[in-house]
C-alpha cells in the first residue's frame, strides 16, 4: 500500500485511465468504471437529476444505481484497484 493519500491515488488512477483506450475494454468493465467514477466524484445518483433519454444512458445510470450503497471512498479504492489491474494487463 502506498503512503499517498486516497485523493492523490484516485487522481493518479484517473490520469492513467484517461490514457487507456476504451475500445479495448469490454462494455461491462466500462460501465463499472463509469459507475465507480461517478459515485466517487458525485455521490449517490438521484433519478430526478439524471433523466434517461436513451438506452446508452440507461445502462450507465443503472450501473451507477447498482453501487449507490457504497461510499465515495470505497468507490475510489475500487476504482484505483480496477485501473491498476487493467494497466497490468497491457
N, C-alpha and C positions, 0 to 999 in steps of 0.2 A: 504494500500500500504506500502511496506517495504521501509526502509531507505537505503537499499543496492542499489548499482548502477546496471544498466542494465546488464552489463557484468557478474557481480558476480551472479545475479539471474539466468542468462542464463546458466552459468556453473553449478550451483546447479541443475537446471532442467535437464540438460544433464546427470548429475550423477544419478539423480532419474530415468530418462528414461532408463539408462543402467541397472538398477536393475529390470526393468519390463520385463515381458515375452511377446515377440512379438506374440506368438501363441494365446494369449488371446485377441489380438486386431483385429478388422475387417480390411480387406485389405485397405479399403478407408481411415481409420484412420492412418494406417501405411504409406500410400503414402503421406497423408497430413503432417505428422510429418517429413517424409523424405524431402519433398519439403521445409518446413519451416526451417529445419536444414541447408539444402544446401544453400538456399538463405541467411540465416543468416551468414553462415561461408564462402561462396564462392562468393556471389553476384549473379548477373543475369547470367543465363546459355546462352552459345552460342553453337549451334549445331555443330560448327566446332571443338570444343574442346571435346565434348562428343558424339562420334558416337554411334549409337544404333545398336547392333548386334542381339538382341533377344527381345522377347515380354516383358519379365520382366523389362528389362532396358528401353524399350519404354514407359511403363507405368510410371516408375519413372521419366524419363525425361519430359514426358507430364505433370505430376503433378507439377514439378518444373517450367516448362514454364508457367503454368496457374497462378502462383503467382509472376512472374517476374516483375510485375508492383509495387510490394511492396518494401519498403526499407529494408535494413538489420535490422535496429532497430525495424521496425514494425513486421517483421517476428520473431525476438527474443521475443517480447512481446506476440505474438500469440502462439509461441512455449511454452513459460512459462505457459501461461493460459491453453493450452491444456494438458500439462503434469500434472499440478496440478489438473485439472478436472479429469483426468484419475486416478490419485493417490487417490483421494477422493472416487472413486467408488469401490476401492478394499476393 
